[in-house]
Amino acid sequence: MKINPKNFFNRRIDEFQDNWVSTITKQQGEYKEQQIANWIFNNCNGRFCMKKDVHYDRSGVKTITRIAFEIPSDLTLFYLSGLAQEQ
C-alpha cells in the first residue's frame, strides 16, 4: 500500500489559486460530486478544489462545477479517466 504524505492534511480545499489548472463540467449533484471527489482522492496526488460557479456565454447563463488541480498531471489523469467527459 502506497502512503501519500499529503493525506495527513486536507487535500480538498474550498478555494484554488490562480496558477492551478482547472476544467469545467456541468453542475453535478451531491452524489456524483462525492464520487468524483473520492476518485480524485484515491488516484491523484495533489490538492484539488471542486466549486460550484456560474458561466456566462452567448447561449446564456449556466451553472457549472469547476474542478481545479494543483498539479497539472492530475488534470491529465482526470481527463483520461473519462469522468470529465460525463456530461
Phi, psi and omega in degrees: 000130179270126180262126178266114182298340178288346179290345179283349177244167180287111181275333176266116183244167186275329182234145177248157181277164180292334183273002177281154176266144184217165175220162178239145174228169176295158184298129183264151172286170183298320181294313181294322178297321178292323176298316179296316179298319178296320179297315179298316181299321183278333188247346181248165186254328188266186177282156179213165180220134173240122187222133174284139186212175177242136181240127179255131172212189185295331182278352177133203182256133179232144172269134186227169169245121178263126179246119184241145181235142177286323182257121183301329180292336175293324176294319177299315178297322178296318176297317182292337180290336182094354180291331180287335182272349180284091182235000000 
